[in-house]
Amino acid sequence: MKNPIENDAVLLLQDGTRYFGKGFGKASTVVGEVVFNTGMVGYTESLTDPSYGGQLLSFTYPLIGNYGVPAYSDIDEFSLPRYFESSKIQTNGVIINQLCELPSHWSSTRTFDEWLTSEGITGISSIDTRSLTIKIRESGVMMGLISYDPDNNDSDLNSVLDKSQTYDALEFFKHTSTKKPKTYGTANDKVVILDFGVKNGIVRNILQRSYSAVIVPYNYTFEQIMEYNPKGILISNGPGDPQRCQDSFNTIKKICNSNIPILGICLGHQLIALSLGASTYKLQYGHRGQNKSCKDLVTGKNFVTSQNHGYAVDYKSLDNTQLEPWFINLDDNSLEGIRHKNNTCIAVQFHPEAHPGPYDASYVFDLFFRMMSV
């Protein structure tokens, strides 16, 4: 592989486009769906968000690592990591413009490069992320490959990429879901989380409202969930195409047709819609960032939200269901929230728990908990 700028890494896109840069983290070759995040902060939360499983994440903000990386052992009052949304980096690889090697923050214990190296994650820096973002916006998300080879050995990277499975074909949620039930908190009143890759921020919001959170595997049945006598049930976020979760549709349909208050978030929003007869589609380049404006169709108010999703619920497909629109995206008018006509089930496509992002939409949790208190 000839490298015109004498760097040691390359980003190869599915359409043949190549970006040469400098490798960091683990020296390796990794494949994934290339997506971009427009947030200016929050790289520790974003990279540990299970919804990014199977992807190569590009940050549009040019400087990454400037406030370093804190320790996983820095936990809050609920014994949850304060700055991370799971116990490890979830992305397959990282794409940035400028890597900060001298971070400055009181909580920092290591550099961004040291963090990725310790977790075996491959990154590429010193590429034109503006050009990459325009490419993805115009052509849509696509598979890509990062090859970080300090020895600059020749390899048929096109063949590696061609032979890899596409993002849509994989069932990432089987890896991000818990393998056995876990309980946080000691309160008698419980919220059961059907886990496809739940973020710590969601669990924290439950605990802050004096409920216990019980996290169960994605393939738990309705009967198994009901053994916990939950006050409410939350269908979590997670990675991948929601159509790949069909084994859970029947359980989710039973949950939604019960009288138990239900909240779906991100992938959970899509799964509720699919289970009740609506349809989903893939967005051209998704919504990933902390500045996504949404309108509450009930109150008429607009909110800035944190988002991370590549699929959406088809607005028109709600016509023959018991679901009605709740939120819309003010950039592209895509559906961002639904409500069941029986008033016991609500779902949002954005992340009301933020982490990272604004807390404008946290009232969605308040509404869910008011439903449980009736």
C-alpha positions in Angstrom: 0.0 0.0 0.0 1.6 3.2 -1.1 1.1 6.1 1.2 1.7 9.5 -0.3 2.1 11.4 3.0 4.3 8.8 4.8 1.7 8.1 7.5 1.0 4.7 8.9 -2.8 4.3 8.7 -5.5 4.5 6.2 -9.3 4.7 6.3 -10.9 2.9 3.3 -14.5 3.4 2.5 -16.8 1.0 0.7 -16.9 3.2 -2.4 -13.1 3.1 -2.7 -12.3 6.5 -1.1 -9.1 6.5 0.9 -8.0 8.8 3.7 -4.4 8.6 4.9 -3.5 9.5 8.4 -1.7 8.6 11.6 -2.7 5.5 13.6 -3.2 5.4 17.4 -4.5 2.9 19.9 -4.1 -0.7 18.9 -2.2 -1.4 15.7 -4.7 -3.5 13.8 -7.2 -3.6 10.9 -10.9 -3.2 11.8 -14.1 -3.0 9.8 -17.4 -1.3 10.6 -20.1 1.1 9.5 -18.7 4.6 9.2 -20.8 7.2 11.0 -20.2 10.7 12.4 -21.1 12.5 15.7 -21.4 16.3 15.8 -20.9 16.7 19.6 -18.1 19.0 20.8 -17.7 17.1 24.1 -18.7 13.7 25.5 -16.2 11.4 23.8 -16.0 9.1 26.8 -19.8 8.7 27.0 -20.2 8.3 23.3 -17.5 5.7 22.8 -18.9 3.6 25.7 -22.5 3.9 24.4 -23.5 0.3 23.4 -25.6 1.8 20.5 -22.3 2.4 18.7 -21.5 -1.3 18.6 -20.1 -2.4 15.2 -19.3 1.1 14.0 -16.3 3.3 13.1 -17.1 6.6 14.9 -15.9 9.8 13.4 -16.0 13.0 15.5 -16.6 16.2 13.6 -15.2 18.4 16.3 -11.5 18.7 15.3 -9.7 18.2 18.7 -10.3 15.0 20.7 -8.7 14.0 24.0 -8.2 17.6 25.3 -9.7 16.8 28.7 -8.2 13.4 28.9 -9.9 10.2 30.2 -11.0 9.6 33.8 -10.9 6.3 35.6 -13.7 3.7 35.5 -13.4 3.6 39.2 -14.7 7.1 39.6 -18.3 6.2 40.5 -21.4 8.1 41.6 -23.7 7.6 44.6 -25.4 4.7 42.7 -22.1 2.8 42.1 -22.3 3.7 38.4 -19.2 5.0 36.5 -19.6 8.8 36.4 -18.2 9.4 32.9 -18.9 6.2 31.0 -22.1 4.6 29.7 -20.9 1.0 29.9 -17.8 -0.9 31.1 -15.8 -0.6 27.9 -15.4 1.1 24.5 -18.2 -0.2 22.2 -17.1 1.1 18.8 -14.9 -1.0 16.5 -12.7 2.0 15.7 -12.3 5.8 16.1 -11.7 8.5 13.4 -10.6 12.0 14.4 -8.8 15.0 13.0 -6.4 16.0 15.8 -5.3 13.9 18.7 -4.5 15.8 21.9 -1.4 14.3 23.7 -1.3 16.7 26.6 -4.8 16.7 28.2 -5.8 19.1 31.0 -8.6 18.2 33.4 -8.7 17.5 37.1 -10.3 14.0 36.6 -8.0 12.8 33.8 -5.9 9.8 34.6 -4.7 9.0 31.0 -4.6 10.2 27.4 -7.1 9.3 24.8 -4.5 7.3 23.0 -3.6 5.4 26.2 -7.3 4.6 26.8 -7.8 3.1 23.3 -4.6 1.2 23.5 -5.5 -0.3 26.9 -8.9 -1.5 25.4 -7.5 -2.8 22.1 -9.3 -0.2 20.0 -7.8 1.1 16.7 -8.0 4.8 15.8 -6.8 7.0 12.9 -6.1 10.8 13.3 -4.9 13.6 11.0 -7.5 13.1 8.4 -9.9 15.7 7.0 -13.0 14.8 9.0 -14.9 17.6 7.3 -14.4 16.0 4.0 -15.5 12.6 5.4 -18.6 14.1 7.0 -19.6 15.7 3.6 -19.0 12.3 1.9 -21.3 10.5 4.4 -24.0 13.2 4.3 -24.1 13.1 0.5 -23.5 9.3 -0.1 -25.0 7.9 3.1 -23.4 5.7 5.7 -21.3 2.9 4.4 -18.9 0.2 5.5 -15.3 1.2 6.0 -12.0 -0.1 7.2 -9.2 1.4 9.4 -5.8 -0.2 8.8 -3.1 0.9 11.2 0.1 -0.7 10.1 3.3 0.9 11.5 5.4 -1.4 9.2 3.4 -0.1 6.2 3.1 -3.7 4.9 1.1 -4.2 1.7 -2.3 -5.9 2.1 -5.4 -6.3 0.0 -7.6 -4.1 2.0 -10.4 -4.0 -0.6 -10.7 -7.8 -0.3 -10.9 -7.6 3.5 -13.7 -5.0 3.3 -15.5 -6.9 0.5 -15.6 -10.1 2.5 -16.8 -8.5 5.7 -20.5 -8.7 6.7 -22.6 -5.6 6.4 -23.7 -3.7 9.4 -27.4 -4.4 8.8 -26.8 -8.1 8.7 -25.4 -8.5 12.2 -27.1 -8.9 15.6 -25.0 -6.7 17.8 -27.6 -6.6 20.6 -26.8 -10.2 21.5 -23.4 -9.0 22.6 -24.5 -5.8 24.3 -27.4 -7.2 26.3 -26.8 -8.5 29.8 -26.3 -12.3 30.0 -28.1 -12.6 33.4 -30.4 -10.3 35.5 -28.8 -7.5 37.4 -30.4 -5.3 40.1 -29.4 -1.8 41.1 -31.0 -0.2 44.2 -32.9 -1.6 47.1 -36.3 0.0 46.7 -39.4 -2.3 46.7 -40.8 -0.5 43.6 -39.0 -1.8 40.5 -38.6 -0.8 36.9 -37.6 -3.8 34.7 -35.3 -2.9 31.8 -35.5 -5.2 28.8 -31.8 -4.8 27.8 -30.5 -4.5 24.2 -27.6 -2.3 25.3 -28.8 0.0 28.0 -26.8 3.1 29.0 -25.8 3.8 32.5 -27.5 7.2 32.3 -30.9 5.5 31.9 -30.3 3.3 34.9 -29.2 6.4 36.9 -32.5 8.2 36.0 -34.5 5.4 37.5 -32.4 5.2 40.7 -32.6 9.0 41.1 -36.4 8.7 41.3 -36.2 6.2 44.2 -37.0 3.1 42.2 -34.9 -0.1 41.8 -33.7 -1.0 38.3 -33.7 -4.6 37.2 -31.9 -5.3 34.0 -32.9 -8.5 32.2 -31.6 -10.1 29.0 -33.2 -9.1 25.7 -34.8 -12.6 25.2 -36.6 -12.7 28.5 -40.3 -13.6 28.1 -43.2 -11.6 29.3 -43.8 -14.2 32.0 -40.2 -13.9 33.3 -40.4 -10.1 33.4 -43.7 -10.2 35.3 -42.1 -12.4 38.0 -40.4 -9.1 39.3 -43.8 -7.5 39.8 -42.6 -4.3 38.0 -44.2 -0.9 38.4 -43.0 -0.1 34.9 -41.0 -1.6 32.0 -38.4 0.2 30.0 -37.3 -1.1 26.5 -33.7 0.1 26.1 -31.5 1.5 23.5 -29.0 -0.7 21.6 -27.1 -1.2 18.3 -28.1 -2.4 14.9 -31.1 -2.8 12.7 -34.3 -3.1 14.8 -35.6 -5.7 12.3 -33.0 -8.1 13.6 -34.7 -8.2 17.0 -37.8 -10.0 15.8 -37.5 -12.7 18.5 -38.5 -10.0 21.0 -41.5 -8.6 19.1 -44.0 -11.0 20.7 -42.8 -10.2 24.2 -42.8 -6.5 23.6 -46.3 -6.7 22.1 -47.6 -8.5 25.2 -45.9 -5.8 27.4 -47.5 -3.0 25.4 -51.0 -4.6 25.5 -50.8 -4.9 29.3 -51.7 -2.1 31.7 -48.2 -1.6 32.9 -46.5 1.8 32.1 -44.0 1.3 29.3 -41.1 3.6 28.1 -39.1 2.9 25.0 -35.8 4.8 24.3 -34.0 4.8 20.9 -33.9 1.2 19.7 -36.7 0.6 22.2 -38.8 3.2 20.4 -38.4 1.4 17.1 -39.1 -2.1 18.7 -42.4 -0.9 20.2 -43.4 0.5 16.8 -42.5 -2.7 15.0 -44.2 -4.9 17.6 -47.4 -3.0 17.2 -47.6 -3.0 13.4 -45.6 0.0 12.3 -42.4 -0.1 10.1 -38.9 1.3 10.2 -36.4 2.5 7.6 -32.7 3.4 7.6 -31.8 7.1 7.6 -29.2 8.3 5.0 -26.7 9.3 7.6 -28.5 9.1 11.0 -28.8 11.5 13.9 -25.8 11.5 16.2 -24.9 14.4 18.3 -26.1 16.7 21.2 -27.9 19.5 19.3 -30.8 17.8 17.6 -34.0 19.8 17.8 -37.4 18.1 18.4 -40.9 19.3 18.8 -43.4 17.9 21.3 -46.6 17.7 19.3 -48.7 17.6 22.5 -47.4 20.8 24.1 -46.1 22.5 21.0 -42.7 23.1 22.7 -39.3 22.6 21.1 -36.4 20.9 22.8 -32.7 20.3 22.1 -31.9 16.6 22.4 -29.1 14.1 22.5 -29.3 11.5 19.8 -27.6 8.4 18.4 -29.5 6.4 15.9 -29.4 5.3 12.2 -32.9 4.0 11.8 -36.3 5.7 12.3 -40.0 4.8 12.5 -42.0 5.5 9.4 -44.5 8.3 10.3 -47.1 7.1 7.8 -47.0 3.5 9.1 -48.7 4.6 12.3 -52.0 5.0 10.5 -53.2 1.4 11.1 -51.9 1.0 14.6 -52.9 2.1 18.1 -49.9 4.5 18.1 -49.9 8.2 17.5 -47.0 10.7 16.8 -45.6 12.5 19.8 -42.3 14.2 18.7 -40.9 15.1 15.3 -37.4 16.1 14.3 -37.2 19.8 13.3 -34.4 19.2 10.8 -36.0 16.5 8.6 -39.5 16.0 10.1 -38.7 12.3 10.9 -40.6 10.7 13.8 -39.0 11.2 17.2 -41.6 9.9 19.6 -44.8 7.9 19.8 -47.7 7.4 22.3 -50.1 4.5 22.6 -53.7 5.5 22.6 -54.3 3.6 25.8 -52.0 6.1 27.6 -49.8 3.4 29.2 -47.0 3.3 26.6 -44.7 6.1 25.5 -41.4 6.0 23.5 -38.8 8.5 22.2 -36.2 8.1 19.5 -33.8 10.6 21.3 -32.0 10.1 24.6 -33.8 11.9 27.5 -31.1 10.9 29.9 -28.5 12.8 27.8 -24.9 11.7 28.8 -23.6 13.4 26.8 -25.9 16.2 25.9 -28.6 18.6 27.2 -31.1 17.6 29.8 -34.0 19.5 28.2 -36.0 16.3 27.5 -35.6 14.7 30.9 -39.2 15.4 31.6 -40.0 12.3 29.6 -38.7 10.3 32.6 -40.9 12.4 34.9 -44.0 11.6 32.7 -43.1 7.8 32.8 -42.9 7.9 36.6 -46.1 9.8 36.9 -47.7 7.0 34.9 -46.4 4.5 37.4 -47.7 6.4 40.4 -51.4 6.4 39.2 
